[in-house]
Amino acid sequence: MEKMTKERLKAYRSNKAEILELDYTLQNRWKSDTMIGNDVIFDYSKGYPRPQCVEQFVEGVQDSLTHRIFRMLYIDGRKPIRQEQVAKSVHLDRSRISRKIDNYLKNAQKAQNAQL
């Protein structure tokens, strides 16, 4: 059995919170048609724009907290949500949410440029 670390405990807590959020979404999904969307983003990893749905992009985010942030902002089907509301939900301040998004997108862009 692996030793418990602060980072590992933090990841477990984030995963637990994500499970609870997903459970709530599944329980309430059928009450509204707002969960259905057709948002598209363009993937330039091949050197030309290819449509990719937002859901695929968000599902590709490995970090649990960052995944939750993107899911709340772009998928959950609520009325437009602000970073302040997401921050409250994940127990961070708005500036940390903004930095998480910026860092993830910068790193994703660097990874795509490295593949070209």
N, CA, C and O of each residue as an XYZ file, in Angstrom:
464
protein
N       0.849     -1.176      0.000
C       0.000      0.000      0.000
C       0.893      1.236      0.000
O       1.884      1.314      0.725
N       0.507      2.205     -0.842
C       1.300      3.420     -0.960
C       1.041      4.364      0.206
O      -0.040      4.377      0.796
N       2.056      5.147      0.518
C       1.970      6.103      1.612
C       1.062      7.277      1.223
O       1.124      7.774      0.098
N       0.229      7.707      2.157
C      -0.672      8.836      1.926
C       0.126     10.129      2.049
O       0.836     10.343      3.031
N       0.000     10.983      1.045
C       0.656     12.291      1.050
C      -0.422     13.371      0.972
O      -1.586     13.090      0.687
N      -0.009     14.603      1.229
C      -0.956     15.715      1.146
C      -1.531     15.825     -0.266
O      -2.726     16.061     -0.443
N      -0.668     15.650     -1.266
C      -1.115     15.753     -2.651
C      -2.119     14.665     -2.986
O      -3.124     14.915     -3.651
N      -1.844     13.474     -2.526
C      -2.732     12.349     -2.792
C      -4.082     12.530     -2.092
O      -5.128     12.240     -2.675
N      -4.061     13.005     -0.851
C      -5.287     13.264     -0.116
C      -6.099     14.356     -0.814
O      -7.322     14.256     -0.914
N      -5.415     15.396     -1.295
C      -6.088     16.469     -2.013
C      -6.752     15.929     -3.282
O      -7.879     16.307     -3.602
N      -6.057     15.051     -3.999
C      -6.622     14.446     -5.211
C      -7.839     13.595     -4.875
O      -8.839     13.642     -5.592
N      -7.772     12.819     -3.799
C      -8.922     12.007     -3.383
C     -10.126     12.885     -3.049
O     -11.253     12.575     -3.436
N      -9.886     13.961     -2.343
C     -10.983     14.863     -1.980
C     -11.608     15.489     -3.226
O     -12.829     15.615     -3.326
N     -10.762     15.875     -4.164
C     -11.266     16.458     -5.402
C     -12.080     15.430     -6.179
O     -13.140     15.753     -6.716
N     -11.590     14.196     -6.242
C     -12.323     13.138     -6.935
C     -13.658     12.855     -6.256
O     -14.665     12.634     -6.928
N     -13.666     12.863     -4.930
C     -14.910     12.622     -4.198
C     -15.920     13.722     -4.503
O     -17.097     13.443     -4.733
N     -15.462     14.970     -4.505
C     -16.358     16.083     -4.809
C     -16.878     15.970     -6.244
O     -18.046     16.260     -6.503
N     -16.022     15.552     -7.171
C     -16.455     15.388     -8.557
C     -17.497     14.286     -8.673
O     -18.461     14.435     -9.423
N     -17.332     13.198     -7.958
C     -18.312     12.117     -7.974
C     -19.658     12.609     -7.469
O     -20.693     12.300     -8.060
N     -19.655     13.369     -6.383
C     -20.906     13.910     -5.853
C     -21.572     14.857     -6.848
O     -22.793     14.831     -7.007
N     -20.773     15.699     -7.523
C     -21.323     16.617     -8.518
C     -21.916     15.851     -9.701
O     -22.996     16.188    -10.185
N     -21.209     14.825    -10.162
C     -21.712     14.026    -11.275
C     -22.980     13.278    -10.901
O     -23.902     13.164    -11.709
N     -23.029     12.771     -9.679
C     -24.228     12.083     -9.210
C     -25.416     13.042     -9.200
O     -26.508     12.690     -9.648
N     -25.202     14.244     -8.694
C     -26.269     15.246     -8.680
C     -26.723     15.558    -10.109
O     -27.921     15.652    -10.374
N     -25.765     15.716    -11.027
C     -26.091     16.009    -12.416
C     -26.916     14.889    -13.031
O     -27.907     15.146    -13.713
N     -26.510     13.652    -12.791
C     -27.255     12.516    -13.339
C     -28.659     12.433    -12.766
O     -29.602     12.111    -13.488
N     -28.810     12.714    -11.495
C     -30.127     12.657    -10.867
C     -31.054     13.737    -11.411
O     -32.266     13.535    -11.479
N     -30.494     14.882    -11.798
C     -31.308     16.010    -12.231
C     -31.261     16.266    -13.734
O     -31.906     17.192    -14.227
N     -30.512     15.463    -14.454
C     -30.324     15.676    -15.893
C     -31.625     15.600    -16.668
O     -31.840     16.384    -17.593
N     -32.469     14.701    -16.318
C     -33.679     14.449    -17.100
C     -34.754     15.497    -16.847
O     -35.789     15.480    -17.514
N     -34.542     16.387    -15.923
C     -35.517     17.434    -15.631
C     -35.405     18.609    -16.595
O     -36.281     19.473    -16.624
N     -34.330     18.646    -17.383
C     -34.098     19.791    -18.242
C     -33.418     19.357    -19.533
O     -32.607     18.430    -19.533
N     -33.744     20.016    -20.615
C     -33.094     19.742    -21.892
C     -31.838     20.584    -22.074
O     -31.184     20.505    -23.114
N     -31.498     21.384    -21.079
C     -30.358     22.282    -21.240
C     -29.028     21.546    -21.226
O     -27.994     22.155    -21.500
N     -29.024     20.269    -20.919
C     -27.772     19.507    -20.898
C     -27.298     19.178    -22.307
O     -26.149     18.776    -22.490
N     -28.146     19.339    -23.285
C     -27.794     18.981    -24.649
C     -27.230     20.207    -25.336
O     -27.844     21.275    -25.315
N     -26.074     20.061    -25.941
C     -25.463     21.183    -26.618
C     -24.696     20.724    -27.835
O     -24.477     19.528    -28.028
N     -24.291     21.666    -28.651
C     -23.542     21.326    -29.844
C     -22.366     22.270    -30.016
O     -22.008     22.614    -31.143
N     -21.767     22.688    -28.929
C     -20.619     23.579    -28.996
C     -19.443     22.873    -29.649
O     -19.216     21.682    -29.435
N     -18.708     23.618    -30.441
C     -17.568     23.060    -31.166
C     -16.367     23.957    -30.931
O     -16.486     25.183    -30.923
N     -15.215     23.341    -30.741
C     -13.959     24.071    -30.721
C     -13.106     23.505    -31.842
O     -13.367     22.401    -32.320
N     -12.102     24.236    -32.262
C     -11.264     23.759    -33.342
C      -9.927     23.278    -32.814
O      -9.270     23.962    -32.029
N      -9.535     22.099    -33.253
C      -8.279     21.473    -32.872
C      -7.299     21.709    -34.019
O      -7.541     21.275    -35.146
N      -6.192     22.396    -33.731
C      -5.204     22.706    -34.755
C      -3.974     21.805    -34.656
O      -2.937     22.130    -35.234
N      -4.061     20.697    -33.950
C      -2.884     19.854    -33.729
C      -2.337     19.255    -35.022
O      -1.159     18.903    -35.079
N      -3.158     19.134    -36.053
C      -2.700     18.588    -37.338
C      -2.271     19.692    -38.301
O      -1.915     19.412    -39.446
N      -2.303     20.944    -37.845
C      -1.889     22.055    -38.688
C      -3.041     22.733    -39.407
O      -2.839     23.740    -40.086
N      -4.221     22.205    -39.272
C      -5.407     22.812    -39.878
C      -6.568     22.622    -38.905
O      -6.543     21.714    -38.074
N      -7.584     23.477    -39.006
C      -8.679     23.373    -38.030
C      -9.546     22.130    -38.249
O     -10.026     21.873    -39.353
N      -9.733     21.368    -37.165
C     -10.642     20.221    -37.195
C     -11.646     20.432    -36.079
O     -11.259     20.716    -34.945
N     -12.935     20.298    -36.382
C     -13.915     20.488    -35.310
C     -13.782     19.412    -34.231
O     -13.575     18.239    -34.539
N     -13.898     19.804    -33.013
C     -13.874     18.891    -31.872
C     -14.909     19.418    -30.889
O     -14.918     20.608    -30.577
N     -15.764     18.557    -30.408
C     -16.787     19.064    -29.493
C     -16.159     19.377    -28.137
O     -15.154     18.786    -27.742
N     -16.770     20.304    -27.456
C     -16.273     20.753    -26.163
C     -16.225     19.596    -25.174
O     -15.302     19.505    -24.364
N     -17.224     18.706    -25.238
C     -17.260     17.573    -24.316
C     -16.012     16.711    -24.447
O     -15.452     16.274    -23.442
N     -15.567     16.460    -25.692
C     -14.354     15.661    -25.906
C     -13.135     16.366    -25.327
O     -12.284     15.738    -24.699
N     -13.059     17.673    -25.543
C     -11.938     18.446    -25.021
C     -11.886     18.351    -23.503
O     -10.834     18.072    -22.929
N     -13.024     18.584    -22.856
C     -13.073     18.584    -21.389
C     -12.796     17.194    -20.842
O     -12.116     17.063    -19.825
N     -13.303     16.156    -21.490
C     -13.046     14.796    -21.030
C     -11.568     14.439    -21.125
O     -11.102     13.543    -20.421
N     -10.829     15.127    -21.985
C      -9.404     14.879    -22.123
C      -8.551     15.510    -21.038
O      -7.352     15.242    -20.960
N      -9.148     16.342    -20.202
C      -8.412     17.002    -19.119
C      -8.185     15.979    -18.012
O      -9.144     15.456    -17.445
N      -6.933     15.693    -17.704
C      -6.587     14.638    -16.750
C      -6.699     15.059    -15.292
O      -7.162     14.280    -14.457
N      -6.286     16.269    -14.979
C      -6.318     16.746    -13.595
C      -7.764     16.899    -13.140
O      -8.548     17.586    -13.795
N      -8.122     16.276    -12.039
C      -9.504     16.246    -11.572
C     -10.061     17.640    -11.315
O     -11.176     17.942    -11.740
N      -9.319     18.482    -10.638
C      -9.811     19.825    -10.318
C      -9.992     20.647    -11.590
O     -11.020     21.303    -11.761
N      -9.017     20.617    -12.469
C      -9.112     21.364    -13.725
C     -10.262     20.830    -14.569
O     -10.977     21.601    -15.209
N     -10.439     19.521    -14.571
C     -11.556     18.894    -15.292
C     -12.890     19.413    -14.757
O     -13.781     19.760    -15.532
N     -13.021     19.465    -13.447
C     -14.258     19.964    -12.822
C     -14.514     21.419    -13.201
O     -15.647     21.806    -13.488
N     -13.452     22.218    -13.198
C     -13.597     23.637    -13.526
C     -14.103     23.799    -14.962
O     -15.065     24.530    -15.199
N     -13.459     23.121    -15.922
C     -13.891     23.206    -17.311
C     -15.313     22.665    -17.487
O     -16.105     23.230    -18.240
N     -15.630     21.574    -16.795
C     -16.962     20.984    -16.914
C     -18.023     21.963    -16.411
O     -19.059     22.143    -17.051
N     -17.762     22.591    -15.269
C     -18.732     23.548    -14.732
C     -18.911     24.751    -15.659
O     -20.027     25.233    -15.852
N     -17.811     25.226    -16.227
C     -17.881     26.416    -17.067
C     -18.506     26.163    -18.431
O     -19.214     27.026    -18.949
N     -18.259     24.991    -19.027
C     -18.621     24.805    -20.424
C     -19.603     23.675    -20.727
O     -20.103     23.600    -21.849
N     -19.899     22.794    -19.770
C     -20.736     21.648    -20.097
C     -22.001     21.537    -19.271
O     -23.047     21.173    -19.809
N     -21.945     21.830    -18.016
C     -23.005     21.455    -17.088
C     -24.422     21.862    -17.475
O     -25.373     21.348    -16.886
N     -24.602     22.743    -18.419
C     -25.935     23.063    -18.888
C     -26.670     24.100    -18.068
O     -27.846     24.368    -18.314
N     -26.004     24.674    -17.116
C     -26.619     25.744    -16.342
C     -26.625     27.013    -17.174
O     -26.058     27.070    -18.265
N     -27.278     28.024    -16.630
C     -27.156     29.333    -17.254
C     -25.679     29.684    -17.232
O     -24.915     29.091    -16.471
N     -25.266     30.638    -18.055
C     -23.834     30.990    -18.031
C     -23.348     31.188    -16.593
O     -23.948     31.931    -15.817
N     -22.280     30.528    -16.265
C     -21.739     30.555    -14.913
C     -20.450     31.371    -14.922
O     -19.686     31.322    -15.886
N     -20.217     32.102    -13.876
C     -19.027     32.937    -13.775
C     -17.955     32.219    -12.967
O     -18.233     31.293    -12.205
N     -16.730     32.674    -13.157
C     -15.607     32.062    -12.436
C     -15.778     32.176    -10.930
O     -15.336     31.294    -10.193
N     -16.407     33.238    -10.464
C     -16.630     33.394     -9.023
C     -17.504     32.262     -8.484
O     -17.274     31.759     -7.384
N     -18.514     31.867     -9.272
C     -19.402     30.787     -8.850
C     -18.672     29.445     -8.850
O     -18.874     28.626     -7.953
N     -17.835     29.223     -9.843
C     -17.040     27.998     -9.892
C     -16.085     27.968     -8.718
O     -15.927     26.937     -8.063
N     -15.448     29.099     -8.449
C     -14.497     29.186     -7.341
C     -15.161     28.819     -6.020
O     -14.588     28.090     -5.211
N     -16.349     29.318     -5.808
C     -17.073     29.003     -4.578
C     -17.377     27.505     -4.501
O     -17.278     26.898     -3.435
N     -17.739     26.931     -5.618
C     -18.095     25.515     -5.668
C     -16.904     24.597     -5.373
O     -17.064     23.554     -4.740
N     -15.710     24.989     -5.832
C     -14.521     24.143     -5.624
C     -13.629     24.651     -4.498
O     -12.523     24.148     -4.302
N     -14.109     25.645     -3.762
C     -13.433     26.166     -2.570
C     -12.065     26.784     -2.882
O     -11.082     26.547     -2.179
N     -12.031     27.578     -3.948
C     -10.842     28.347     -4.301
C     -11.279     29.782     -4.547
O     -12.473     30.075     -4.601
N     -10.300     30.682     -4.696
C     -10.671     32.043     -5.056
C     -10.664     32.168     -6.581
O     -10.062     31.348     -7.275
N     -11.333     33.195     -7.092
C     -11.502     33.356     -8.529
C     -10.176     33.444     -9.276
O     -10.051     32.919    -10.383
N      -9.202     34.092     -8.688
C      -7.912     34.228     -9.367
C      -7.235     32.867     -9.565
O      -6.560     32.658    -10.573
N      -7.406     31.943     -8.616
C      -6.846     30.583     -8.773
C      -7.540     29.841     -9.908
O      -6.904     29.081    -10.638
N      -8.840     30.059    -10.058
C      -9.590     29.435    -11.157
C      -9.052     29.946    -12.491
O      -8.796     29.170    -13.411
N      -8.889     31.248    -12.576
C      -8.378     31.859    -13.801
C      -6.982     31.342    -14.132
O      -6.696     31.029    -15.288
N      -6.114     31.250    -13.131
C      -4.761     30.744    -13.359
C      -4.768     29.283    -13.799
O      -3.999     28.895    -14.678
N      -5.641     28.468    -13.185
C      -5.743     27.056    -13.570
C      -6.119     26.936    -15.044
O      -5.535     26.136    -15.776
N      -7.093     27.731    -15.475
C      -7.534     27.695    -16.873
C      -6.405     28.147    -17.786
O      -6.089     27.476    -18.768
N      -5.796     29.284    -17.464
C      -4.705     29.814    -18.288
C      -3.548     28.828    -18.383
O      -3.040     28.571    -19.475
N      -3.130     28.276    -17.253
C      -2.013     27.334    -17.259
C      -2.319     26.090    -18.078
O      -1.469     25.608    -18.825
N      -3.534     25.571    -17.938
C      -3.893     24.376    -18.696
C      -3.861     24.661    -20.196
O      -3.313     23.879    -20.972
N      -4.453     25.787    -20.599
C      -4.488     26.112    -22.023
C      -3.094     26.392    -22.578
O      -2.796     26.003    -23.707
N      -2.238     27.057    -21.811
C      -0.861     27.295    -22.257
C      -0.109     25.979    -22.417
O       0.589     25.775    -23.410
N      -0.250     25.091    -21.442
C       0.435     23.798    -21.527
C      -0.110     22.955    -22.668
O       0.655     22.249    -23.326
N      -1.415     23.010    -22.918
C      -2.007     22.269    -24.037
C      -1.477     22.808    -25.356
O      -1.193     22.041    -26.277
N      -1.344     24.131    -25.447
C      -0.829     24.735    -26.670
C       0.631     24.347    -26.883
O       1.030     24.048    -28.008
N       1.430     24.348    -25.821
C       2.843     23.940    -25.932
C       2.936     22.482    -26.379
O       3.783     22.140    -27.204
N       2.076     21.626    -25.841
C       2.089     20.208    -26.219
C       1.730     20.048    -27.693
O       2.327     19.232    -28.396
N       0.755     20.826    -28.161
C       0.380     20.745    -29.580
C       1.496     21.250    -30.459
O       1.773     20.650    -31.498
N       2.151     22.341    -30.074
C       3.262     22.880    -30.883
C       4.435     21.909    -30.917
O       5.140     21.825    -31.923
N       4.651     21.178    -29.835
C       5.740     20.212    -29.794
C       5.487     19.045    -30.750
O       6.432     18.439    -31.254
N       4.204     18.727    -31.001
C       3.866     17.629    -31.891
C       4.019     18.004    -33.352
O       4.170     17.132    -34.208
N       3.981     19.308    -33.645
C       4.063     19.744    -35.051
C       5.427     19.678    -35.573
O       5.660     20.011    -36.735
